[in-house]
Amino acid sequence: MRFNLPEFVDNPENRCPVVLILDTSASMRGTAIDELNAGIRIFHNQIAQDEMASLRVETSIVTFGGDVRLVQDFLSSDDMAGPPTLEAYGATPMGAAIDLGLKALEARKSVYRSHGIHYYRPWMFLITDGAPTDGLAWQEAAMRAQEADVTKRLAFFTVGVQGADMQILNEIASPTRPPMMLRGMRFRDLFHWLSASMRRVSVSQINADVVMLPSVESWAVLEA
């Protein structure tokens, strides 16, 4: 055992890393950004109230609206006072956001390995109501995310909000996980589902091939 960092000394549990890649461009202003913030708070609170998930689930948040920002590095619910409040502005540099999410995950996995911490397959959750505005940067980043999903090094989920370019989102999504369309503004239902899913993952076997997840019917429309 190599629990050198205080966070691992105090909490040597296996980790479930989740990175949320969230569209905060100008088109998300109003109800959409308000409901997105409400959903994130629900996710945080439900994870915090679960004894095992609160120790194992670590969440990072990358936003893309005008610029790309790592607004929250990987933290467990016990290590944060609460999630950040997001604001909507600017364009939609989605490719750079996917790239930053992948880099953040690789950096965190390296920390786990160097300190002897076991971890579950990471999750990356992309939510957008538009299309990339940073040229073709999304193509290379999407290919790397897809390859990681297909080889079971990552679970890559994509969700379109009303206004999203679902044709491009189909190209971004992993071939094993088609994009889903959010029903209306049901961000709260989406994050209820995400927290329930992570609670199931956090009590599963570390190398489990399949974890039965809740139905997405309350919040998603599967794209054909």
GROMACS elastic network, one bead per residue, 0.5 to 0.9 nm:
[ bonds ]
;  ai    aj funct       b0    kb
    1   115     6  0.75085   500
    1   116     6  0.57880   500
    1   117     6  0.83515   500
    2     5     6  0.87307   500
    2     8     6  0.87878   500
    2     9     6  0.88450   500
    2   114     6  0.76508   500
    2   116     6  0.53038   500
    2   117     6  0.81370   500
    3     6     6  0.75759   500
    3     7     6  0.83499   500
    3     8     6  0.52459   500
    3     9     6  0.51579   500
    3    10     6  0.87862   500
    3    12     6  0.71037   500
    3   115     6  0.53509   500
    3   116     6  0.67045   500
    3   117     6  0.77885   500
    4     7     6  0.84653   500
    4     8     6  0.68631   500
    4     9     6  0.65792   500
    4   115     6  0.64273   500
    5     8     6  0.54559   500
    5     9     6  0.62760   500
    5    10     6  0.87353   500
    5   115     6  0.76434   500
    6    10     6  0.59901   500
    6    11     6  0.82361   500
    7    10     6  0.53722   500
    7    11     6  0.59357   500
    7    12     6  0.78897   500
    7    79     6  0.89097   500
    8    13     6  0.78074   500
    8   115     6  0.77729   500
    8   117     6  0.78156   500
    9    12     6  0.59226   500
   11    14     6  0.88158   500
   11    55     6  0.69510   500
   11    56     6  0.86654   500
   12    15     6  0.87192   500
   12    55     6  0.88101   500
   12   116     6  0.89343   500
   12   117     6  0.68737   500
   12   118     6  0.89627   500
   13    52     6  0.88433   500
   13    55     6  0.66768   500
   13    56     6  0.61121   500
   13   117     6  0.74156   500
   13   118     6  0.78317   500
   13   119     6  0.88181   500
   14    55     6  0.83033   500
   14    56     6  0.58195   500
   14    57     6  0.87307   500
   14   117     6  0.61350   500
   14   119     6  0.51751   500
   14   120     6  0.73485   500
   14   202     6  0.82080   500
   14   206     6  0.79701   500
   15    55     6  0.77450   500
   15    57     6  0.58507   500
   15    58     6  0.67576   500
   15   112     6  0.83370   500
   15   117     6  0.73916   500
   15   118     6  0.65159   500
   15   120     6  0.62498   500
   15   202     6  0.78050   500
   16    53     6  0.84022   500
   16    56     6  0.55303   500
   16    58     6  0.58903   500
   16    59     6  0.83768   500
   16   119     6  0.58781   500
   16   120     6  0.51621   500
   16   121     6  0.71126   500
   16   122     6  0.62882   500
   16   123     6  0.80039   500
   16   198     6  0.76722   500
   16   201     6  0.76065   500
   16   202     6  0.65228   500
   17    56     6  0.81543   500
   17    57     6  0.59285   500
   17    59     6  0.60016   500
   17    60     6  0.77603   500
   17    74     6  0.72405   500
   17    75     6  0.88065   500
   17   105     6  0.76189   500
   17   108     6  0.81951   500
   17   109     6  0.85704   500
   17   119     6  0.76021   500
   17   120     6  0.73579   500
   17   121     6  0.77188   500
   17   122     6  0.50243   500
   17   123     6  0.64533   500
   17   124     6  0.86180   500
   18    57     6  0.72443   500
   18    58     6  0.60746   500
   18    60     6  0.62221   500
   18    61     6  0.85262   500
   18    74     6  0.79573   500
   18   105     6  0.83423   500
   18   122     6  0.58414   500
   18   124     6  0.58426   500
   18   125     6  0.76061   500
   18   198     6  0.87247   500
   19    58     6  0.84058   500
   19    59     6  0.57479   500
   19    61     6  0.56747   500
   19    62     6  0.71957   500
   19    73     6  0.88059   500
   19    74     6  0.78880   500
   19   101     6  0.64881   500
   19   102     6  0.86304   500
   19   104     6  0.82266   500
   19   105     6  0.74243   500
   19   122     6  0.79926   500
   19   123     6  0.63547   500
   19   125     6  0.63081   500
   19   126     6  0.85778   500
   20    59     6  0.74424   500
   20    60     6  0.61879   500
   20    62     6  0.60631   500
   20    63     6  0.80966   500
   20   101     6  0.79506   500
   20   123     6  0.84336   500
   20   124     6  0.60606   500
   20   126     6  0.62329   500
   20   127     6  0.78944   500
   21    60     6  0.86003   500
   21    61     6  0.61356   500
   21    63     6  0.57783   500
   21    64     6  0.75899   500
   21    94     6  0.86686   500
   21    97     6  0.66818   500
   21    98     6  0.69467   500
   21   101     6  0.68309   500
   21   124     6  0.72389   500
   21   125     6  0.58760   500
   21   127     6  0.63538   500
   21   128     6  0.85293   500
   22    36     6  0.88914   500
   22    61     6  0.73767   500
   22    62     6  0.62071   500
   22    64     6  0.63449   500
   22    65     6  0.86582   500
   22    94     6  0.89773   500
   22    97     6  0.84420   500
   22   125     6  0.80719   500
   22   126     6  0.60419   500
   22   127     6  0.51561   500
   22   128     6  0.65060   500
   23    28     6  0.74023   500
   23    62     6  0.87842   500
   23    63     6  0.59196   500
   23    64     6  0.51897   500
   23    65     6  0.62187   500
   23    88     6  0.82031   500
   23    92     6  0.69976   500
   23    93     6  0.88064   500
   23    94     6  0.77170   500
   23   126     6  0.80075   500
   23   127     6  0.60200   500
   23   129     6  0.69433   500
   23   130     6  0.81208   500
   24    27     6  0.78439   500
   24    28     6  0.59248   500
   24    29     6  0.79598   500
   24    33     6  0.72012   500
   24    63     6  0.61177   500
   24    64     6  0.55745   500
   24    66     6  0.81567   500
   24    86     6  0.72369   500
   24    87     6  0.64480   500
   24    89     6  0.63689   500
   24    90     6  0.79207   500
   24    91     6  0.85667   500
   24    92     6  0.78227   500
   24   128     6  0.81614   500
   25    28     6  0.57198   500
   25    29     6  0.76590   500
   25    63     6  0.87832   500
   25    64     6  0.65252   500
   25    66     6  0.63558   500
   25    67     6  0.89313   500
   25    87     6  0.84557   500
   25    88     6  0.50810   500
   25    91     6  0.52657   500
   25    92     6  0.56183   500
   25    93     6  0.87624   500
   25   128     6  0.88638   500
   25   129     6  0.85903   500
   25   130     6  0.85129   500
   26    29     6  0.56197   500
   26    65     6  0.69312   500
   26    66     6  0.81784   500
   26    87     6  0.88283   500
   26    88     6  0.50643   500
   26    90     6  0.50641   500
   26    91     6  0.66303   500
   26    92     6  0.84697   500
   27    30     6  0.85921   500
   27    32     6  0.85416   500
   27    88     6  0.74407   500
   27    89     6  0.75795   500
   27    90     6  0.83475   500
   27    91     6  0.84844   500
   27   129     6  0.73699   500
   27   130     6  0.77989   500
   27   163     6  0.86761   500
   28    31     6  0.76762   500
   28    32     6  0.52295   500
   28    33     6  0.53970   500
   28    34     6  0.88431   500
   28    87     6  0.86600   500
   28    88     6  0.57776   500
   28    89     6  0.78193   500
   28   128     6  0.87561   500
   28   129     6  0.71288   500
   29    32     6  0.61682   500
   29    33     6  0.55654   500
   29    34     6  0.79273   500
   29    87     6  0.76422   500
   29    88     6  0.52875   500
   29    89     6  0.73712   500
   30    33     6  0.58750   500
   30    34     6  0.63150   500
   30    35     6  0.87260   500
   30    88     6  0.84302   500
   31    34     6  0.50843   500
   31    35     6  0.59792   500
   31    36     6  0.84199   500
   31   185     6  0.77806   500
   32    35     6  0.52815   500
   32    36     6  0.60567   500
   32    37     6  0.86462   500
   32   161     6  0.86609   500
   32   185     6  0.64862   500
   32   187     6  0.82973   500
   33    37     6  0.61203   500
   33    38     6  0.85405   500
   33    86     6  0.72051   500
   33    87     6  0.68577   500
   33    88     6  0.66131   500
   34    37     6  0.52556   500
   34    38     6  0.62740   500
   34    39     6  0.86933   500
   34    86     6  0.84928   500
   34    87     6  0.86950   500
   35    39     6  0.60663   500
   35    40     6  0.86226   500
   35   185     6  0.68736   500
   35   186     6  0.76278   500
   35   187     6  0.58370   500
   35   188     6  0.68376   500
   36    39     6  0.50577   500
   36    40     6  0.62900   500
   36    41     6  0.87470   500
   36    86     6  0.83437   500
   36   185     6  0.84517   500
   36   186     6  0.87749   500
   36   187     6  0.56068   500
   36   188     6  0.73975   500
   36   191     6  0.89019   500
   37    40     6  0.51550   500
   37    41     6  0.63462   500
   37    42     6  0.87394   500
   37    83     6  0.85938   500
   37    84     6  0.82699   500
   37    85     6  0.61780   500
   37    86     6  0.64774   500
   37    87     6  0.89319   500
   37   187     6  0.86080   500
   37   188     6  0.89519   500
   38    41     6  0.51986   500
   38    42     6  0.63329   500
   38    43     6  0.87865   500
   38   187     6  0.76858   500
   38   188     6  0.65286   500
   39    42     6  0.50435   500
   39    43     6  0.62665   500
   39    44     6  0.86913   500
   39   186     6  0.85882   500
   39   187     6  0.53596   500
   39   189     6  0.75469   500
   39   190     6  0.73450   500
   39   191     6  0.52922   500
   39   192     6  0.76021   500
   40    43     6  0.50591   500
   40    44     6  0.62206   500
   40    45     6  0.86280   500
   40    83     6  0.69866   500
   40    84     6  0.87414   500
   40    85     6  0.88905   500
   40   187     6  0.84540   500
   40   188     6  0.78752   500
   40   191     6  0.65879   500
   41    44     6  0.50824   500
   41    45     6  0.60726   500
   41    46     6  0.85382   500
   41    82     6  0.74639   500
   41    83     6  0.63736   500
   41    84     6  0.88177   500
   41   188     6  0.89499   500
   41   191     6  0.86945   500
   42    45     6  0.51815   500
   42    46     6  0.60572   500
   42    47     6  0.85007   500
   42   188     6  0.69519   500
   42   191     6  0.65794   500
   42   192     6  0.67576   500
   42   195     6  0.82386   500
   43    46     6  0.53743   500
   43    47     6  0.61661   500
   43    48     6  0.85014   500
   43   188     6  0.84746   500
   43   191     6  0.53726   500
   43   192     6  0.62926   500
   43   193     6  0.87278   500
   43   194     6  0.71043   500
   43   195     6  0.53470   500
   43   196     6  0.88131   500
   44    47     6  0.53528   500
   44    48     6  0.60669   500
   44    49     6  0.87182   500
   44    59     6  0.88721   500
   44    77     6  0.64488   500
   44    82     6  0.70955   500
   44    83     6  0.68904   500
   44   195     6  0.79857   500
   45    48     6  0.50247   500
   45    49     6  0.62305   500
   45    50     6  0.89022   500
   45    77     6  0.79966   500
   45    82     6  0.83354   500
   46    49     6  0.51935   500
   46    50     6  0.65906   500
   46    53     6  0.89668   500
   46    54     6  0.87645   500
   46   192     6  0.78867   500
   46   195     6  0.63768   500
   46   196     6  0.81775   500
   47    50     6  0.53738   500
   47    51     6  0.82359   500
   47    52     6  0.86681   500
   47    53     6  0.56584   500
   47    54     6  0.53855   500
   47    55     6  0.89865   500
   47    57     6  0.75351   500
   47    76     6  0.88316   500
   47    77     6  0.67276   500
   47   195     6  0.61474   500
   47   196     6  0.83815   500
   47   198     6  0.80804   500
   47   199     6  0.72025   500
   48    51     6  0.74050   500
   48    53     6  0.72130   500
   48    55     6  0.84794   500
   48    76     6  0.83598   500
   48    77     6  0.52391   500
   48    78     6  0.67669   500
   49    53     6  0.81830   500
   49    54     6  0.69285   500
   50    53     6  0.53377   500
   50    54     6  0.56874   500
   50    55     6  0.86154   500
   50   199     6  0.74643   500
   51    54     6  0.55704   500
   51    55     6  0.69380   500
   52    55     6  0.54154   500
   52    56     6  0.63009   500
   52    57     6  0.84037   500
   52   199     6  0.76962   500
   52   202     6  0.67879   500
   52   203     6  0.72385   500
   53    56     6  0.50020   500
   53    57     6  0.53184   500
   53    58     6  0.88361   500
   53    76     6  0.86395   500
   53    77     6  0.85910   500
   53   195     6  0.89581   500
   53   198     6  0.72125   500
   53   199     6  0.54461   500
   53   200     6  0.85691   500
   53   201     6  0.86250   500
   53   202     6  0.56655   500
   53   203     6  0.78651   500
   54    57     6  0.60523   500
   54    58     6  0.82900   500
   54    76     6  0.62640   500
   54    77     6  0.54976   500
   54    78     6  0.62867   500
   54   199     6  0.88745   500
   55    58     6  0.81348   500
   55    76     6  0.63743   500
   55    77     6  0.75145   500
   55    78     6  0.71060   500
   55   202     6  0.89693   500
   56    76     6  0.69369   500
   56   119     6  0.87223   500
   56   202     6  0.62970   500
   57    75     6  0.80547   500
   57    76     6  0.57707   500
   57    77     6  0.75921   500
   57   198     6  0.71032   500
   57   199     6  0.81284   500
   57   202     6  0.69596   500
   58    73     6  0.89073   500
   58    74     6  0.53516   500
   58    77     6  0.72299   500
   59    72     6  0.77687   500
   59    73     6  0.72599   500
   59    75     6  0.54446   500
   59    76     6  0.64111   500
   59    77     6  0.80300   500
   60    70     6  0.76653   500
   60    71     6  0.78135   500
   60    72     6  0.51475   500
   60    75     6  0.67382   500
   60   101     6  0.84335   500
   60   104     6  0.82113   500
   60   105     6  0.87384   500
   61    69     6  0.83866   500
   61    70     6  0.60472   500
   61    71     6  0.57006   500
   61    73     6  0.66950   500
   61    74     6  0.79706   500
   61    84     6  0.89578   500
   61   101     6  0.82477   500
   62    68     6  0.70507   500
   62    69     6  0.55906   500
   62    71     6  0.58938   500
   62    72     6  0.70868   500
   62    73     6  0.84900   500
   62    97     6  0.65826   500
   62    98     6  0.84787   500
   62   100     6  0.74658   500
   62   101     6  0.64720   500
   63    67     6  0.79539   500
   63    68     6  0.56750   500
   63    69     6  0.53776   500
   63    70     6  0.66363   500
   63    71     6  0.69337   500
   63    86     6  0.83720   500
   63    94     6  0.89423   500
   63    97     6  0.68420   500
   64    67     6  0.56297   500
   64    69     6  0.66220   500
   64    90     6  0.85676   500
   64    91     6  0.78605   500
   64    92     6  0.59556   500
   64    93     6  0.58169   500
   64    94     6  0.63180   500
   64    96     6  0.81439   500
   64    97     6  0.59778   500
   65    68     6  0.66018   500
   65    69     6  0.86209   500
   65    87     6  0.86038   500
   65    88     6  0.64407   500
   65    89     6  0.54710   500
   65    91     6  0.53911   500
   65    92     6  0.54315   500
   65    93     6  0.69264   500
   65    94     6  0.86942   500
   66    88     6  0.87423   500
   66    89     6  0.61098   500
   66    92     6  0.63915   500
   66    93     6  0.70836   500
   67    90     6  0.74754   500
   67    91     6  0.76246   500
   67    92     6  0.78997   500
   67    93     6  0.67270   500
   67    96     6  0.88458   500
   67    97     6  0.87710   500
   68    92     6  0.88595   500
   68    93     6  0.68847   500
   68    94     6  0.82582   500
   68    96     6  0.67535   500
   68    97     6  0.57370   500
   68   100     6  0.80144   500
   69    72     6  0.86609   500
   69    97     6  0.77477   500
   69   100     6  0.83302   500
   70    73     6  0.65067   500
   70    97     6  0.88254   500
   70   100     6  0.77520   500
   70   101     6  0.82282   500
   70   104     6  0.85074   500
   71    84     6  0.74936   500
   71    86     6  0.89585   500
   72    75     6  0.76950   500
   72    83     6  0.81414   500
   72    84     6  0.76512   500
   73   104     6  0.78184   500
   74   104     6  0.84106   500
   74   105     6  0.86929   500
   74   108     6  0.74474   500
   75    78     6  0.79247   500
   75    79     6  0.59036   500
   75    80     6  0.67388   500
   76    79     6  0.52840   500
   76    80     6  0.69014   500
   77    80     6  0.55387   500
   77    81     6  0.78157   500
   77    82     6  0.76803   500
   77    83     6  0.89630   500
   78    81     6  0.78372   500
   79    82     6  0.89553   500
   80    83     6  0.73229   500
   91   132     6  0.84313   500
   91   133     6  0.64994   500
   91   134     6  0.86954   500
   92    95     6  0.86920   500
   92   128     6  0.87332   500
   92   130     6  0.72056   500
   92   131     6  0.67955   500
   92   132     6  0.53980   500
   92   133     6  0.51280   500
   92   134     6  0.71839   500
   93    96     6  0.57815   500
   93    97     6  0.65163   500
   93   131     6  0.85827   500
   93   132     6  0.55297   500
   93   133     6  0.52321   500
   93   135     6  0.84183   500
   93   137     6  0.85727   500
   93   138     6  0.83796   500
   94    97     6  0.50034   500
   94    98     6  0.62594   500
   94    99     6  0.86096   500
   94   128     6  0.84505   500
   94   131     6  0.74784   500
   94   133     6  0.70531   500
   94   134     6  0.69352   500
   94   137     6  0.81266   500
   94   138     6  0.63355   500
   95    98     6  0.52868   500
   95    99     6  0.62751   500
   95   100     6  0.87011   500
   95   132     6  0.65450   500
   95   133     6  0.83178   500
   95   134     6  0.65345   500
   95   135     6  0.82029   500
   95   136     6  0.75006   500
   95   139     6  0.71621   500
   95   140     6  0.80088   500
   95   141     6  0.60526   500
   95   142     6  0.74877   500
   96   100     6  0.61153   500
   96   101     6  0.85822   500
   96   134     6  0.74876   500
   96   137     6  0.66406   500
   96   138     6  0.69522   500
   96   141     6  0.76500   500
   97   100     6  0.50732   500
   97   101     6  0.61196   500
   97   102     6  0.86370   500
   97   138     6  0.86382   500
   97   141     6  0.88046   500
   98   101     6  0.50538   500
   98   102     6  0.62503   500
   98   103     6  0.86701   500
   98   124     6  0.89388   500
   98   126     6  0.79803   500
   98   138     6  0.73632   500
   98   141     6  0.59981   500
   98   142     6  0.71299   500
   98   145     6  0.79093   500
   99   102     6  0.52303   500
   99   103     6  0.62640   500
   99   104     6  0.86449   500
   99   137     6  0.87090   500
   99   138     6  0.81409   500
   99   140     6  0.86161   500
   99   141     6  0.53314   500
   99   142     6  0.82087   500
   99   144     6  0.86247   500
   99   145     6  0.86190   500
  100   103     6  0.50535   500
  100   104     6  0.60431   500
  100   105     6  0.85802   500
  101   104     6  0.51270   500
  101   105     6  0.62588   500
  101   106     6  0.87160   500
  101   124     6  0.75809   500
  102   105     6  0.51673   500
  102   106     6  0.62661   500
  102   107     6  0.86665   500
  102   124     6  0.82551   500
  102   141     6  0.82497   500
  102   144     6  0.83433   500
  102   145     6  0.73017   500
  103   106     6  0.51066   500
  103   107     6  0.61394   500
  103   108     6  0.86214   500
  104   107     6  0.51456   500
  104   108     6  0.62215   500
  104   109     6  0.86490   500
  105   108     6  0.51303   500
  105   109     6  0.61003   500
  105   110     6  0.85507   500
  105   122     6  0.75994   500
  105   124     6  0.87718   500
  106   109     6  0.51308   500
  106   110     6  0.61863   500
  106   111     6  0.87627   500
  107   110     6  0.51503   500
  107   111     6  0.64916   500
  107   112     6  0.89055   500
  108   111     6  0.50596   500
  108   112     6  0.63609   500
  108   113     6  0.87575   500
  109   112     6  0.50045   500
  109   113     6  0.62191   500
  109   114     6  0.86169   500
  109   117     6  0.89922   500
  109   119     6  0.78848   500
  109   122     6  0.89175   500
  110   113     6  0.51581   500
  110   114     6  0.61305   500
  110   115     6  0.86612   500
  111   114     6  0.52139   500
  111   115     6  0.62905   500
  111   116     6  0.86298   500
  111   117     6  0.82682   500
  112   115     6  0.53464   500
  112   116     6  0.60771   500
  112   118     6  0.67239   500
  112   119     6  0.73701   500
  113   116     6  0.51691   500
  113   117     6  0.59209   500
  113   118     6  0.73141   500
  113   119     6  0.88295   500
  114   117     6  0.77808   500
  118   206     6  0.77708   500
  119   122     6  0.78693   500
  119   206     6  0.69062   500
  120   123     6  0.89174   500
  120   201     6  0.78148   500
  120   202     6  0.79772   500
  120   204     6  0.89801   500
  120   205     6  0.85591   500
  120   206     6  0.55190   500
  120   207     6  0.71069   500
  120   208     6  0.87390   500
  121   152     6  0.72509   500
  121   153     6  0.59387   500
  121   154     6  0.55986   500
  121   155     6  0.68681   500
  121   206     6  0.81879   500
  121   207     6  0.81093   500
  122   153     6  0.71181   500
  122   154     6  0.50740   500
  122   155     6  0.61943   500
  122   156     6  0.85733   500
  123   154     6  0.58104   500
  123   156     6  0.60226   500
  123   157     6  0.76688   500
  124   145     6  0.87066   500
  124   154     6  0.71488   500
  124   155     6  0.61531   500
  124   157     6  0.61827   500
  124   158     6  0.84724   500
  125   155     6  0.83279   500
  125   156     6  0.61484   500
  125   158     6  0.60242   500
  125   159     6  0.77460   500
  126   156     6  0.78390   500
  126   157     6  0.61620   500
  126   159     6  0.61084   500
  126   160     6  0.84331   500
  127   157     6  0.85769   500
  127   158     6  0.61091   500
  127   160     6  0.59621   500
  127   161     6  0.71506   500
  128   131     6  0.76356   500
  128   158     6  0.82001   500
  128   159     6  0.65429   500
  128   160     6  0.52482   500
  128   161     6  0.58212   500
  128   162     6  0.87414   500
  128   163     6  0.86326   500
  128   164     6  0.62731   500
  128   165     6  0.88514   500
  128   169     6  0.89041   500
  129   159     6  0.85974   500
  129   160     6  0.56586   500
  129   162     6  0.57898   500
  129   163     6  0.50833   500
  129   165     6  0.74929   500
  130   133     6  0.89367   500
  130   160     6  0.78692   500
  130   161     6  0.78210   500
  130   162     6  0.83030   500
  130   163     6  0.57501   500
  130   165     6  0.56551   500
  130   166     6  0.86421   500
  131   163     6  0.88134   500
  131   164     6  0.62509   500
  131   165     6  0.54285   500
  131   166     6  0.84516   500
  131   168     6  0.70013   500
  131   169     6  0.78542   500
  132   135     6  0.70388   500
  132   136     6  0.80877   500
  132   137     6  0.84396   500
  132   138     6  0.69076   500
  132   165     6  0.89618   500
  132   168     6  0.84836   500
  133   136     6  0.84683   500
  134   137     6  0.61213   500
  134   138     6  0.74881   500
  135   138     6  0.74538   500
  136   139     6  0.56518   500
  136   140     6  0.77469   500
  137   140     6  0.60463   500
  137   141     6  0.66484   500
  137   142     6  0.86855   500
  138   141     6  0.51883   500
  138   142     6  0.57366   500
  138   143     6  0.84190   500
  138   172     6  0.75191   500
  139   142     6  0.51337   500
  139   143     6  0.61449   500
  139   144     6  0.87715   500
  139   171     6  0.81705   500
  139   172     6  0.71382   500
  140   143     6  0.51100   500
  140   144     6  0.64298   500
  140   145     6  0.87881   500
  141   144     6  0.52676   500
  141   145     6  0.63476   500
  141   146     6  0.86622   500
  141   172     6  0.85561   500
  142   145     6  0.50340   500
  142   146     6  0.59905   500
  142   147     6  0.84805   500
  142   171     6  0.79186   500
  142   172     6  0.50746   500
  142   173     6  0.72073   500
  142   174     6  0.81411   500
  143   146     6  0.50701   500
  143   147     6  0.60644   500
  143   148     6  0.85649   500
  143   172     6  0.74662   500
  143   173     6  0.89355   500
  143   174     6  0.83865   500
  144   147     6  0.51310   500
  144   148     6  0.61908   500
  144   149     6  0.86368   500
  145   148     6  0.51505   500
  145   149     6  0.62268   500
  145   150     6  0.87149   500
  145   154     6  0.75548   500
  145   155     6  0.87743   500
  145   156     6  0.67900   500
  145   172     6  0.84227   500
  145   173     6  0.82512   500
  145   174     6  0.73506   500
  146   149     6  0.50525   500
  146   150     6  0.61283   500
  146   151     6  0.85660   500
  146   154     6  0.85595   500
  146   156     6  0.72420   500
  146   172     6  0.76884   500
  146   173     6  0.67238   500
  146   175     6  0.72257   500
  146   176     6  0.85560   500
  147   150     6  0.51835   500
  147   151     6  0.61422   500
  147   152     6  0.85120   500
  147   153     6  0.84907   500
  147   154     6  0.87129   500
  147   174     6  0.77748   500
  148   151     6  0.52698   500
  148   152     6  0.61290   500
  148   154     6  0.52627   500
  148   155     6  0.78514   500
  148   156     6  0.82152   500
  148   174     6  0.89488   500
  149   153     6  0.58407   500
  149   155     6  0.52614   500
  149   156     6  0.58906   500
  149   174     6  0.65328   500
  149   175     6  0.87810   500
  149   176     6  0.77612   500
  149   177     6  0.86363   500
  150   153     6  0.76960   500
  150   154     6  0.79712   500
  150   155     6  0.85182   500
  150   174     6  0.72200   500
  150   175     6  0.77683   500
  150   176     6  0.68508   500
  151   154     6  0.77343   500
  152   155     6  0.69447   500
  152   209     6  0.86555   500
  155   174     6  0.88842   500
  155   177     6  0.85488   500
  156   173     6  0.73244   500
  156   174     6  0.66510   500
  156   177     6  0.72745   500
  157   173     6  0.70156   500
  157   174     6  0.77350   500
  157   177     6  0.65392   500
  157   178     6  0.79656   500
  157   179     6  0.70143   500
  157   180     6  0.83405   500
  158   169     6  0.72932   500
  158   170     6  0.86961   500
  158   172     6  0.80187   500
  158   173     6  0.59673   500
  158   174     6  0.84541   500
  158   177     6  0.79326   500
  158   178     6  0.74803   500
  158   180     6  0.63977   500
  158   181     6  0.86723   500
  159   164     6  0.88722   500
  159   169     6  0.81790   500
  159   179     6  0.56119   500
  159   181     6  0.55933   500
  159   182     6  0.65245   500
  159   220     6  0.82996   500
  160   163     6  0.77668   500
  160   164     6  0.52904   500
  160   165     6  0.76809   500
  160   166     6  0.67999   500
  160   169     6  0.74534   500
  160   179     6  0.71020   500
  160   180     6  0.61553   500
  160   182     6  0.59924   500
  161   164     6  0.56123   500
  161   180     6  0.88697   500
  161   181     6  0.60553   500
  161   182     6  0.52828   500
  161   183     6  0.78544   500
  161   184     6  0.75755   500
  161   185     6  0.76567   500
  162   165     6  0.89532   500
  162   181     6  0.76127   500
  162   182     6  0.72149   500
  162   183     6  0.82007   500
  162   184     6  0.69282   500
  162   185     6  0.82135   500
  163   166     6  0.86107   500
  164   167     6  0.87534   500
  164   168     6  0.86890   500
  164   169     6  0.78232   500
  164   181     6  0.85925   500
  165   168     6  0.56232   500
  165   169     6  0.62460   500
  165   170     6  0.87522   500
  166   170     6  0.59387   500
  166   171     6  0.85743   500
  166   179     6  0.77050   500
  166   180     6  0.88593   500
  166   181     6  0.82627   500
  166   223     6  0.82673   500
  167   170     6  0.51977   500
  167   171     6  0.66984   500
  167   172     6  0.89420   500
  168   171     6  0.50054   500
  168   172     6  0.62815   500
  168   173     6  0.86914   500
  169   173     6  0.59700   500
  169   178     6  0.87437   500
  169   179     6  0.64995   500
  170   173     6  0.52926   500
  170   174     6  0.80733   500
  170   175     6  0.83868   500
  170   178     6  0.66099   500
  170   179     6  0.60317   500
  170   223     6  0.85550   500
  171   174     6  0.79394   500
  171   175     6  0.85731   500
  172   175     6  0.89686   500
  172   179     6  0.85393   500
  173   176     6  0.82283   500
  173   177     6  0.64960   500
  173   178     6  0.59563   500
  173   179     6  0.59345   500
  174   177     6  0.51468   500
  174   178     6  0.64954   500
  174   179     6  0.82496   500
  175   178     6  0.62412   500
  177   180     6  0.87883   500
  178   222     6  0.74054   500
  178   223     6  0.68005   500
  178   224     6  0.80549   500
  179   221     6  0.89740   500
  179   222     6  0.68125   500
  179   223     6  0.62196   500
  179   224     6  0.89849   500
  180   220     6  0.58491   500
  180   221     6  0.56026   500
  180   223     6  0.57740   500
  181   184     6  0.87925   500
  181   219     6  0.83082   500
  181   220     6  0.54124   500
  181   222     6  0.62608   500
  181   223     6  0.68568   500
  182   185     6  0.68948   500
  182   186     6  0.65850   500
  182   187     6  0.76163   500
  182   190     6  0.79950   500
  182   219     6  0.57986   500
  182   221     6  0.62902   500
  182   222     6  0.88991   500
  183   186     6  0.58574   500
  183   187     6  0.86127   500
  183   218     6  0.80635   500
  183   219     6  0.52745   500
  183   220     6  0.54615   500
  183   221     6  0.64703   500
  184   187     6  0.85123   500
  184   219     6  0.82332   500
  185   188     6  0.81688   500
  185   219     6  0.86739   500
  186   189     6  0.53791   500
  186   190     6  0.63648   500
  186   191     6  0.88731   500
  186   218     6  0.83211   500
  186   219     6  0.57464   500
  186   220     6  0.84831   500
  187   191     6  0.62329   500
  187   192     6  0.85476   500
  187   219     6  0.76036   500
  188   191     6  0.52461   500
  188   192     6  0.61225   500
  188   193     6  0.86169   500
  188   219     6  0.85921   500
  189   193     6  0.62205   500
  189   194     6  0.86287   500
  189   216     6  0.88736   500
  189   218     6  0.66349   500
  189   219     6  0.57061   500
  190   193     6  0.51424   500
  190   194     6  0.62478   500
  190   195     6  0.87815   500
  190   216     6  0.77826   500
  190   218     6  0.79539   500
  190   219     6  0.56905   500
  190   220     6  0.77863   500
  191   195     6  0.60214   500
  191   196     6  0.83651   500
  192   195     6  0.53305   500
  192   196     6  0.62030   500
  192   197     6  0.85843   500
  193   196     6  0.51215   500
  193   197     6  0.60303   500
  193   198     6  0.86290   500
  193   213     6  0.85870   500
  193   214     6  0.67226   500
  193   215     6  0.79240   500
  193   216     6  0.70516   500
  193   218     6  0.87383   500
  193   219     6  0.85083   500
  194   197     6  0.50246   500
  194   198     6  0.61701   500
  194   199     6  0.85663   500
  194   214     6  0.88916   500
  195   198     6  0.51516   500
  195   199     6  0.61258   500
  195   200     6  0.86843   500
  196   199     6  0.51304   500
  196   200     6  0.64129   500
  196   201     6  0.87892   500
  196   213     6  0.79913   500
  196   214     6  0.72402   500
  197   200     6  0.51937   500
  197   201     6  0.62871   500
  197   202     6  0.86870   500
  197   211     6  0.87109   500
  197   212     6  0.83598   500
  197   213     6  0.55302   500
  197   214     6  0.65383   500
  198   202     6  0.59798   500
  198   203     6  0.88069   500
  198   213     6  0.88326   500
  199   202     6  0.51577   500
  199   203     6  0.67702   500
  199   204     6  0.89677   500
  200   203     6  0.56239   500
  200   204     6  0.64368   500
  200   211     6  0.73066   500
  200   212     6  0.78339   500
  200   213     6  0.73254   500
  201   204     6  0.51552   500
  201   205     6  0.81138   500
  201   206     6  0.85829   500
  201   211     6  0.65760   500
  201   212     6  0.87385   500
  201   213     6  0.85296   500
  202   205     6  0.83506   500
  202   206     6  0.84948   500
  203   206     6  0.85431   500
  204   207     6  0.83382   500
  204   208     6  0.67952   500
  204   211     6  0.71614   500
  205   208     6  0.50957   500
  205   209     6  0.88782   500
  205   211     6  0.89771   500
  207   210     6  0.89934   500
  208   211     6  0.68559   500
  210   213     6  0.89929   500
  213   216     6  0.87201   500
  215   218     6  0.75075   500
  216   219     6  0.58539   500
  216   220     6  0.55883   500
  216   221     6  0.81731   500
  216   222     6  0.89148   500
  217   220     6  0.55295   500
  217   221     6  0.71415   500
  217   222     6  0.88365   500
  218   221     6  0.89471   500
